[in-house]
Amino acid sequence: MSCLSRKMLNMGLLTKSETHLDYGCGYGKDVEELIDLGYQSTGYDPYYFPRCPEKADIVTLGYVLNVIDSFEERQETLIKAWELTNKHLIISTNIKGGKGSFHQNTKIETFRKSFTSIELKGFTESTLGYELIRIDKDKFIISRDGFKYDSPMNYDQVIDKIEQIKLEGWIPPNLAVIKGYCTDFKPRYIGKIDTTDNPDFPGRIRHYRIYSKTGGLPGKNGYDIKCLHIPGGKQGEAMQEAIAAFKRRNLINKIKFHCIEQKFIEEFAGFKKFDFLKDIVTFYE
């Protein structure tokens, strides 16, 4: 039995009361073994089992996407597998660490591709519109009841939307964050400072700033700076403006990440968190 099927069973993702389809099953060995164990499993393969498949609760797509040369055909295969899914689509494919994916022809002249995790996430989410969740090094799951994104856009739509968002105000750099820090009360200010915004740091004044280790923040006289103070505390007007700016940035990132042609995917090569995909603005206290 393949690692994908064992993972599916070990995680309890398939029960004997549910139906299973192995989409791109090859010779059908996994299907045979699952049937022998009492599971309701069927297989589809365009060469070995070409009959039209029926919908199933759980659909697995094991090492199929990485052997399809055409980007459009890869998308079509993913969509077909998803359309046959009632509950979960479980995907396994070649995953390459580092910053870049690759594709090549093998010694027997067959195509083989390796994805980065970011590339696979962008590809599946831009194609299907649902969140892809990693369950193992090279195994991922998409659920019908999972998080659903806005409809993906093509490249021209993305560019037009970004220009509209930029008209609304300043856009912080991608690596900028809102950070909190404290300073001690000065004696002459004790009893005069409103601490309602600072219950967790008694005896200290709470401040906030936008920090970007790569710069790109607007300083005085047009200078490019790395740190920008946010006056007025967490509930102040300046903070609300900063939050609005970060939400605009996150919206642009989300639109880019889910561009159907993946034209911007390389911009996210260094990202380890994808909070922006759900419009979250994080405060680093």
Contacts in CASP RR format, 6 or more apart in sequence:
PFRMAT RR
TARGET T0000
AUTHOR 0000-0000-0000
METHOD contacts of the structure
MODEL  1
MSCLSRKMLNMGLLTKSETHLDYGCGYGKDVEELIDLGYQSTGYDPYYFP
RCPEKADIVTLGYVLNVIDSFEERQETLIKAWELTNKHLIISTNIKGGKG
SFHQNTKIETFRKSFTSIELKGFTESTLGYELIRIDKDKFIISRDGFKYD
SPMNYDQVIDKIEQIKLEGWIPPNLAVIKGYCTDFKPRYIGKIDTTDNPD
FPGRIRHYRIYSKTGGLPGKNGYDIKCLHIPGGKQGEAMQEAIAAFKRRN
LINKIKFHCIEQKFIEEFAGFKKFDFLKDIVTFYE
1 29 0 8 1.000
1 30 0 8 1.000
1 33 0 8 1.000
1 34 0 8 1.000
2 29 0 8 1.000
2 30 0 8 1.000
2 62 0 8 1.000
2 92 0 8 1.000
3 92 0 8 1.000
3 139 0 8 1.000
4 30 0 8 1.000
4 60 0 8 1.000
4 62 0 8 1.000
4 63 0 8 1.000
4 90 0 8 1.000
4 92 0 8 1.000
4 139 0 8 1.000
5 22 0 8 1.000
5 30 0 8 1.000
5 33 0 8 1.000
5 34 0 8 1.000
5 60 0 8 1.000
7 90 0 8 1.000
7 135 0 8 1.000
7 136 0 8 1.000
7 139 0 8 1.000
8 14 0 8 1.000
8 58 0 8 1.000
8 60 0 8 1.000
8 90 0 8 1.000
11 135 0 8 1.000
13 58 0 8 1.000
13 88 0 8 1.000
13 90 0 8 1.000
13 141 0 8 1.000
14 20 0 8 1.000
14 39 0 8 1.000
14 57 0 8 1.000
14 58 0 8 1.000
16 38 0 8 1.000
16 39 0 8 1.000
16 40 0 8 1.000
18 40 0 8 1.000
18 56 0 8 1.000
18 57 0 8 1.000
18 58 0 8 1.000
18 87 0 8 1.000
19 40 0 8 1.000
19 41 0 8 1.000
19 42 0 8 1.000
19 55 0 8 1.000
19 56 0 8 1.000
19 57 0 8 1.000
19 58 0 8 1.000
19 86 0 8 1.000
20 34 0 8 1.000
20 39 0 8 1.000
20 40 0 8 1.000
20 41 0 8 1.000
20 42 0 8 1.000
20 56 0 8 1.000
20 57 0 8 1.000
20 58 0 8 1.000
20 59 0 8 1.000
20 60 0 8 1.000
21 41 0 8 1.000
21 42 0 8 1.000
21 43 0 8 1.000
21 44 0 8 1.000
21 53 0 8 1.000
21 54 0 8 1.000
21 55 0 8 1.000
21 56 0 8 1.000
21 58 0 8 1.000
21 59 0 8 1.000
21 60 0 8 1.000
21 84 0 8 1.000
22 28 0 8 1.000
22 30 0 8 1.000
22 31 0 8 1.000
22 41 0 8 1.000
22 42 0 8 1.000
22 43 0 8 1.000
22 44 0 8 1.000
22 59 0 8 1.000
22 60 0 8 1.000
22 62 0 8 1.000
23 43 0 8 1.000
23 44 0 8 1.000
23 53 0 8 1.000
23 59 0 8 1.000
23 60 0 8 1.000
23 61 0 8 1.000
23 62 0 8 1.000
23 64 0 8 1.000
23 80 0 8 1.000
23 81 0 8 1.000
23 84 0 8 1.000
24 43 0 8 1.000
24 44 0 8 1.000
24 45 0 8 1.000
24 46 0 8 1.000
24 61 0 8 1.000
24 62 0 8 1.000
24 64 0 8 1.000
25 31 0 8 1.000
25 43 0 8 1.000
25 44 0 8 1.000
25 45 0 8 1.000
25 48 0 8 1.000
25 49 0 8 1.000
26 45 0 8 1.000
26 47 0 8 1.000
26 48 0 8 1.000
26 49 0 8 1.000
27 48 0 8 1.000
28 43 0 8 1.000
28 45 0 8 1.000
28 48 0 8 1.000
28 49 0 8 1.000
30 41 0 8 1.000
30 60 0 8 1.000
31 41 0 8 1.000
31 42 0 8 1.000
31 43 0 8 1.000
34 41 0 8 1.000
35 41 0 8 1.000
42 53 0 8 1.000
42 54 0 8 1.000
42 56 0 8 1.000
43 49 0 8 1.000
43 53 0 8 1.000
44 50 0 8 1.000
44 51 0 8 1.000
44 53 0 8 1.000
53 84 0 8 1.000
54 84 0 8 1.000
55 83 0 8 1.000
55 84 0 8 1.000
55 85 0 8 1.000
55 86 0 8 1.000
56 84 0 8 1.000
56 85 0 8 1.000
56 86 0 8 1.000
57 85 0 8 1.000
57 86 0 8 1.000
57 87 0 8 1.000
57 88 0 8 1.000
58 85 0 8 1.000
58 86 0 8 1.000
58 87 0 8 1.000
58 88 0 8 1.000
58 90 0 8 1.000
59 81 0 8 1.000
59 82 0 8 1.000
59 84 0 8 1.000
59 85 0 8 1.000
59 88 0 8 1.000
59 89 0 8 1.000
59 90 0 8 1.000
60 89 0 8 1.000
60 90 0 8 1.000
60 91 0 8 1.000
60 92 0 8 1.000
61 77 0 8 1.000
61 78 0 8 1.000
61 81 0 8 1.000
61 89 0 8 1.000
61 90 0 8 1.000
61 91 0 8 1.000
61 92 0 8 1.000
62 91 0 8 1.000
62 92 0 8 1.000
62 93 0 8 1.000
63 92 0 8 1.000
63 93 0 8 1.000
63 94 0 8 1.000
64 77 0 8 1.000
64 81 0 8 1.000
64 93 0 8 1.000
65 74 0 8 1.000
65 77 0 8 1.000
65 78 0 8 1.000
65 91 0 8 1.000
65 93 0 8 1.000
65 113 0 8 1.000
65 115 0 8 1.000
65 120 0 8 1.000
66 93 0 8 1.000
66 94 0 8 1.000
66 112 0 8 1.000
66 113 0 8 1.000
66 114 0 8 1.000
66 115 0 8 1.000
67 110 0 8 1.000
67 111 0 8 1.000
67 112 0 8 1.000
67 113 0 8 1.000
68 74 0 8 1.000
68 77 0 8 1.000
68 111 0 8 1.000
68 113 0 8 1.000
69 103 0 8 1.000
69 111 0 8 1.000
69 113 0 8 1.000
74 123 0 8 1.000
75 123 0 8 1.000
75 127 0 8 1.000
78 123 0 8 1.000
78 124 0 8 1.000
78 127 0 8 1.000
78 128 0 8 1.000
79 127 0 8 1.000
79 128 0 8 1.000
81 89 0 8 1.000
82 89 0 8 1.000
82 128 0 8 1.000
82 142 0 8 1.000
85 142 0 8 1.000
85 144 0 8 1.000
86 144 0 8 1.000
87 143 0 8 1.000
87 144 0 8 1.000
87 145 0 8 1.000
88 141 0 8 1.000
88 142 0 8 1.000
88 143 0 8 1.000
88 144 0 8 1.000
89 141 0 8 1.000
89 142 0 8 1.000
89 143 0 8 1.000
90 135 0 8 1.000
90 139 0 8 1.000
90 140 0 8 1.000
90 141 0 8 1.000
91 120 0 8 1.000
91 124 0 8 1.000
91 132 0 8 1.000
91 139 0 8 1.000
91 140 0 8 1.000
91 141 0 8 1.000
91 142 0 8 1.000
92 138 0 8 1.000
92 139 0 8 1.000
92 140 0 8 1.000
93 115 0 8 1.000
93 120 0 8 1.000
93 138 0 8 1.000
94 112 0 8 1.000
94 113 0 8 1.000
94 114 0 8 1.000
94 115 0 8 1.000
94 138 0 8 1.000
95 114 0 8 1.000
95 115 0 8 1.000
95 116 0 8 1.000
95 117 0 8 1.000
95 120 0 8 1.000
95 137 0 8 1.000
95 138 0 8 1.000
96 102 0 8 1.000
96 114 0 8 1.000
96 115 0 8 1.000
96 116 0 8 1.000
97 116 0 8 1.000
97 117 0 8 1.000
98 116 0 8 1.000
99 116 0 8 1.000
99 269 0 8 1.000
99 270 0 8 1.000
100 116 0 8 1.000
100 119 0 8 1.000
100 269 0 8 1.000
101 113 0 8 1.000
101 114 0 8 1.000
101 115 0 8 1.000
101 116 0 8 1.000
101 119 0 8 1.000
102 113 0 8 1.000
102 114 0 8 1.000
103 111 0 8 1.000
103 112 0 8 1.000
103 113 0 8 1.000
103 114 0 8 1.000
104 111 0 8 1.000
104 112 0 8 1.000
105 111 0 8 1.000
105 112 0 8 1.000
106 112 0 8 1.000
115 123 0 8 1.000
116 269 0 8 1.000
117 134 0 8 1.000
118 265 0 8 1.000
118 268 0 8 1.000
118 269 0 8 1.000
118 270 0 8 1.000
118 271 0 8 1.000
119 262 0 8 1.000
119 265 0 8 1.000
120 132 0 8 1.000
120 140 0 8 1.000
121 132 0 8 1.000
121 140 0 8 1.000
121 274 0 8 1.000
122 132 0 8 1.000
122 257 0 8 1.000
122 258 0 8 1.000
122 262 0 8 1.000
122 265 0 8 1.000
123 262 0 8 1.000
124 132 0 8 1.000
124 140 0 8 1.000
124 142 0 8 1.000
125 131 0 8 1.000
125 132 0 8 1.000
125 149 0 8 1.000
125 152 0 8 1.000
125 257 0 8 1.000
125 258 0 8 1.000
125 277 0 8 1.000
126 152 0 8 1.000
126 257 0 8 1.000
126 258 0 8 1.000
126 259 0 8 1.000
126 260 0 8 1.000
126 262 0 8 1.000
127 152 0 8 1.000
127 260 0 8 1.000
128 142 0 8 1.000
129 148 0 8 1.000
129 149 0 8 1.000
129 151 0 8 1.000
129 152 0 8 1.000
129 258 0 8 1.000
130 142 0 8 1.000
130 143 0 8 1.000
130 144 0 8 1.000
130 146 0 8 1.000
130 147 0 8 1.000
130 148 0 8 1.000
130 149 0 8 1.000
131 142 0 8 1.000
131 146 0 8 1.000
131 147 0 8 1.000
131 148 0 8 1.000
131 149 0 8 1.000
131 277 0 8 1.000
132 140 0 8 1.000
132 141 0 8 1.000
132 142 0 8 1.000
133 140 0 8 1.000
133 141 0 8 1.000
133 142 0 8 1.000
133 143 0 8 1.000
134 140 0 8 1.000
135 141 0 8 1.000
147 278 0 8 1.000
149 254 0 8 1.000
149 258 0 8 1.000
149 277 0 8 1.000
150 254 0 8 1.000
150 258 0 8 1.000
152 258 0 8 1.000
152 259 0 8 1.000
152 260 0 8 1.000
153 161 0 8 1.000
153 255 0 8 1.000
153 258 0 8 1.000
153 259 0 8 1.000
153 260 0 8 1.000
154 259 0 8 1.000
154 260 0 8 1.000
154 261 0 8 1.000
155 259 0 8 1.000
155 260 0 8 1.000
155 261 0 8 1.000
155 263 0 8 1.000
158 255 0 8 1.000
158 256 0 8 1.000
158 259 0 8 1.000
158 263 0 8 1.000
158 264 0 8 1.000
161 255 0 8 1.000
162 252 0 8 1.000
162 255 0 8 1.000
162 256 0 8 1.000
165 171 0 8 1.000
165 248 0 8 1.000
165 251 0 8 1.000
165 252 0 8 1.000
166 248 0 8 1.000
168 248 0 8 1.000
169 245 0 8 1.000
169 248 0 8 1.000
170 218 0 8 1.000
170 245 0 8 1.000
171 245 0 8 1.000
171 248 0 8 1.000
171 249 0 8 1.000
171 252 0 8 1.000
172 210 0 8 1.000
172 212 0 8 1.000
172 217 0 8 1.000
172 245 0 8 1.000
172 246 0 8 1.000
172 249 0 8 1.000
173 212 0 8 1.000
173 214 0 8 1.000
173 215 0 8 1.000
173 216 0 8 1.000
173 217 0 8 1.000
173 249 0 8 1.000
174 249 0 8 1.000
174 253 0 8 1.000
174 267 0 8 1.000
175 212 0 8 1.000
175 213 0 8 1.000
175 214 0 8 1.000
176 210 0 8 1.000
176 211 0 8 1.000
176 212 0 8 1.000
176 215 0 8 1.000
176 216 0 8 1.000
176 217 0 8 1.000
176 246 0 8 1.000
176 249 0 8 1.000
177 210 0 8 1.000
177 211 0 8 1.000
177 212 0 8 1.000
177 282 0 8 1.000
177 284 0 8 1.000
178 208 0 8 1.000
178 209 0 8 1.000
178 210 0 8 1.000
178 211 0 8 1.000
178 230 0 8 1.000
178 242 0 8 1.000
178 243 0 8 1.000
178 246 0 8 1.000
178 281 0 8 1.000
178 282 0 8 1.000
178 283 0 8 1.000
178 284 0 8 1.000
179 208 0 8 1.000
179 209 0 8 1.000
179 210 0 8 1.000
179 211 0 8 1.000
179 283 0 8 1.000
179 284 0 8 1.000
179 285 0 8 1.000
180 206 0 8 1.000
180 207 0 8 1.000
180 208 0 8 1.000
180 209 0 8 1.000
180 283 0 8 1.000
180 284 0 8 1.000
180 285 0 8 1.000
181 206 0 8 1.000
181 207 0 8 1.000
181 208 0 8 1.000
181 209 0 8 1.000
182 201 0 8 1.000
182 204 0 8 1.000
182 205 0 8 1.000
182 206 0 8 1.000
182 207 0 8 1.000
183 204 0 8 1.000
183 205 0 8 1.000
183 207 0 8 1.000
184 203 0 8 1.000
184 204 0 8 1.000
184 205 0 8 1.000
185 193 0 8 1.000
185 203 0 8 1.000
185 204 0 8 1.000
185 205 0 8 1.000
189 205 0 8 1.000
193 205 0 8 1.000
195 202 0 8 1.000
195 203 0 8 1.000
197 206 0 8 1.000
197 233 0 8 1.000
197 234 0 8 1.000
197 235 0 8 1.000
198 204 0 8 1.000
198 205 0 8 1.000
198 206 0 8 1.000
206 233 0 8 1.000
206 234 0 8 1.000
207 229 0 8 1.000
207 230 0 8 1.000
207 233 0 8 1.000
208 229 0 8 1.000
208 230 0 8 1.000
208 233 0 8 1.000
208 234 0 8 1.000
208 239 0 8 1.000
208 242 0 8 1.000
208 283 0 8 1.000
209 227 0 8 1.000
209 228 0 8 1.000
209 229 0 8 1.000
209 230 0 8 1.000
210 217 0 8 1.000
210 227 0 8 1.000
210 228 0 8 1.000
210 230 0 8 1.000
210 242 0 8 1.000
211 226 0 8 1.000
211 227 0 8 1.000
211 228 0 8 1.000
212 226 0 8 1.000
212 227 0 8 1.000
213 226 0 8 1.000
214 226 0 8 1.000
215 224 0 8 1.000
215 225 0 8 1.000
215 226 0 8 1.000
216 224 0 8 1.000
216 225 0 8 1.000
216 226 0 8 1.000
217 224 0 8 1.000
217 225 0 8 1.000
217 226 0 8 1.000
217 227 0 8 1.000
217 228 0 8 1.000
218 224 0 8 1.000
218 225 0 8 1.000
218 228 0 8 1.000
219 225 0 8 1.000
219 228 0 8 1.000
230 238 0 8 1.000
230 239 0 8 1.000
230 242 0 8 1.000
231 238 0 8 1.000
232 238 0 8 1.000
232 239 0 8 1.000
233 239 0 8 1.000
234 283 0 8 1.000
243 281 0 8 1.000
246 281 0 8 1.000
247 279 0 8 1.000
247 281 0 8 1.000
249 276 0 8 1.000
250 275 0 8 1.000
250 276 0 8 1.000
250 279 0 8 1.000
250 280 0 8 1.000
250 281 0 8 1.000
251 279 0 8 1.000
253 268 0 8 1.000
253 276 0 8 1.000
253 277 0 8 1.000
254 276 0 8 1.000
254 277 0 8 1.000
254 279 0 8 1.000
256 264 0 8 1.000
256 267 0 8 1.000
256 268 0 8 1.000
257 264 0 8 1.000
257 265 0 8 1.000
257 268 0 8 1.000
257 274 0 8 1.000
257 276 0 8 1.000
257 277 0 8 1.000
259 265 0 8 1.000
275 282 0 8 1.000
END
